[in-house]
Amino acid sequence: MPTQKAAMLDHDLDAAVTAGVIGREQADALRAFQRARHGGAPAGTALEADEEKFRILGGFNDILVAIGLLLLIAALFSASAVIASGLVIAILAAVMAWGLAELFTRRLRLALPAIILAVMFVGAVVWLAVIAISGTADDPTARALAAVAGAGAVAAGLHYARFRVPIDVALAMCGLVALVISLLLAAFPDLARRLIFAITLAAGLGVFALAMRFDLADPLRRSRNADTAFWLHLVAAPLIVHSVVAGLFGGESLRGSVLFALFADEAGSLIHLDGAQLALAILAIVVVLFIVALVIDRRALLVSGLTYAGYSLWVLFHDLAWRDGITLPATLFALALLVLGVSAGWSGLRATIVPLFPLGRWRASLPPLRQRTRP
């Protein structure tokens, strides 16, 4: 009965937020009050935390408005081919994105349109910065990138200050990371190119730490903090994974593949492996990433690792192939089994693996484990 009541409360609160009756902060405060009144987390919260809910649709109206916004963006791009001044289109896109956000994000609180409008506004500001710099900058590389990245970060920060859209924080961090890297490349070009993977790894770990700060503040994944952390994890994961793989095994090992980094020639590689050895080493890194994802209960971390897992499996199957043309279907089949198996057994794997680690006081700040019940 308590589980049913908690589910009804969450449903009613989400509906009230969608209808604009109360704000998201008020809904989160009511949930916290309910948990405190009943002596902690209500029954069923471990199940809900393991679901890793992500608020993107409140109803079909979200989809309808999103379609309209995508058509609007397409119309603006089409108009840019007719109107000679891209500056006018960029300004118009930024103004329209902000104005529509006042209605669909701040007043109607539609989740999917809020995401689209946030990206549209930041993208329009970045477009404006590119247009402004293209006619004046003598150096079209690092300094120009720094200006564009800074403009995007500021735009995302202003949008977040007004509308509190979770994706804004991730967009701002993307701008800040690009700004720092471009400034280092402009100030210390040779050193920055040699240390590019160390720089991107440090940036990825910084974004990951920020994501964990939001996650630890909301272990039950009920508030806006969880959505903000989700987007930050999507930014942090590729930075961390690609920096580790390309930094350790880059250079000649990955040349010619889609994983080969832009600065691999300058950065070189620390470990030289080829063929099956490289594939097994990358798979080991993916396994470590998978364990971290289990502990913090974030499937988003695995998305970046799938590309490298696919590359490693392709190399292994290519070496073991007994028939021409079997490598690709075997790789896709193995990846499909991996993704489906992890998705189906996520809660059970967490319940088995997480208790093996001495997490100490951090355990209480992580999403609860789903309790196994006897039939």
Residue pairs with C-beta under 8 A, 6 or more apart in sequence:
2 38
2 42
2 43
2 44
3 42
3 43
3 44
5 42
6 34
6 42
6 43
6 44
6 45
7 44
9 30
9 31
9 34
10 31
10 48
10 222
13 22
13 27
13 30
13 31
14 27
14 55
14 58
16 22
16 27
17 23
17 24
17 27
17 58
17 109
18 58
18 59
18 109
18 110
20 107
20 108
20 109
22 30
24 109
24 164
24 223
24 224
25 224
28 222
28 223
28 224
31 222
31 223
34 42
35 41
35 42
35 45
35 220
41 220
41 368
45 220
45 368
46 367
46 368
46 369
46 370
46 371
47 347
47 370
48 220
48 221
48 222
49 219
49 220
49 221
49 297
49 367
49 368
50 297
50 346
50 347
50 350
50 367
50 369
50 370
52 221
52 230
52 297
52 298
52 299
53 221
53 226
54 226
54 227
54 230
55 111
55 227
56 62
56 111
56 112
56 115
57 63
57 111
57 112
58 109
58 110
58 111
61 110
62 110
62 111
62 112
62 113
63 112
65 104
65 110
65 112
65 113
66 112
66 113
66 116
69 100
69 113
69 116
69 117
69 120
70 116
72 96
73 93
73 116
73 120
76 89
76 92
76 93
76 96
79 89
80 86
80 89
83 89
86 127
86 131
87 128
87 131
90 124
90 127
90 128
90 131
91 124
91 128
93 120
93 123
93 124
93 127
94 121
94 124
94 125
94 128
96 120
97 117
97 118
97 120
97 121
97 124
98 121
98 159
100 113
100 117
101 114
101 117
101 118
101 121
101 159
101 162
101 163
101 165
104 110
104 113
104 114
104 117
105 113
105 114
105 117
105 118
105 163
105 165
106 162
106 163
114 163
114 165
115 165
115 167
117 165
118 156
118 159
118 163
118 165
118 167
118 168
118 171
119 167
119 171
121 155
121 159
122 152
122 155
122 156
122 159
122 168
122 171
122 175
125 151
125 152
125 154
125 155
126 148
126 151
126 152
126 155
128 151
129 147
129 148
129 151
129 152
130 148
133 140
133 144
133 147
133 148
134 140
134 144
137 143
137 144
137 147
139 186
141 185
142 182
142 183
142 185
142 186
142 189
143 182
143 186
145 178
145 182
145 185
146 178
146 179
146 182
146 183
146 186
148 178
149 175
149 176
149 177
149 178
149 179
149 182
150 175
150 179
151 175
152 171
152 172
152 174
152 175
152 178
153 171
153 172
153 173
153 174
153 175
153 176
153 179
154 175
155 175
156 168
156 169
156 171
156 172
156 174
156 175
157 168
157 172
159 165
159 168
159 171
160 168
160 169
160 172
164 224
166 224
166 227
166 228
166 230
166 231
167 231
169 210
169 228
169 231
169 232
170 228
170 231
170 232
170 234
170 235
173 207
173 210
173 232
173 235
174 235
177 200
177 203
177 207
177 235
177 239
180 199
180 203
181 192
181 196
181 199
181 200
181 203
184 191
184 192
184 199
185 192
185 193
190 266
192 199
193 263
193 266
193 267
194 266
194 267
194 268
195 267
196 261
196 263
196 266
196 267
197 243
197 244
197 246
197 247
197 250
197 261
197 263
197 267
198 243
198 247
200 239
200 242
200 243
201 239
201 240
201 243
201 244
201 247
203 239
204 236
204 237
204 238
204 239
204 240
204 243
205 236
205 240
207 232
207 235
207 236
207 239
208 232
208 233
208 236
208 237
208 240
210 232
211 228
211 229
211 232
211 233
211 236
212 229
212 296
214 225
214 226
214 228
214 229
214 232
215 225
215 226
215 229
215 296
215 298
216 365
216 366
217 223
217 225
218 225
218 226
218 229
219 364
219 365
219 366
219 367
219 368
220 367
220 368
221 367
229 298
230 298
230 300
233 298
233 300
233 301
234 300
234 303
237 289
237 300
237 301
237 302
237 303
237 304
237 305
238 304
240 289
240 304
241 285
241 286
241 289
241 304
241 305
241 308
242 259
242 261
242 304
244 285
245 254
245 259
245 282
245 285
245 308
246 254
246 259
246 260
246 261
246 264
246 267
246 269
247 267
247 269
247 270
248 269
248 270
248 271
248 281
249 269
249 271
249 272
249 273
249 278
249 281
249 282
250 260
250 261
250 264
250 267
250 268
250 269
251 264
251 265
251 267
251 268
251 269
251 272
252 269
252 272
253 269
253 272
253 273
253 274
253 278
254 260
254 261
254 264
254 278
255 264
257 311
258 307
259 307
259 308
259 311
261 267
271 281
273 281
275 315
275 319
276 315
276 316
276 319
278 312
278 315
279 311
279 312
279 313
279 315
279 316
280 312
280 316
282 308
282 309
282 311
282 312
283 309
283 312
283 313
285 305
285 308
286 305
286 308
286 309
286 312
289 301
289 302
289 304
289 305
290 302
290 305
290 342
291 353
292 301
293 299
293 300
293 301
293 302
294 346
294 349
294 350
294 353
294 354
295 350
295 353
295 354
295 357
295 359
295 366
296 366
296 367
297 350
297 366
297 367
299 342
299 343
299 346
302 342
306 335
306 339
309 335
309 338
310 331
310 335
313 330
313 331
313 334
313 335
314 327
314 328
314 331
317 326
317 327
317 330
317 331
317 334
318 327
321 327
321 330
342 349
347 369
347 370
348 370
348 372
350 369
350 370
351 369
351 370
351 371
351 372
354 366
354 369
355 369
359 366
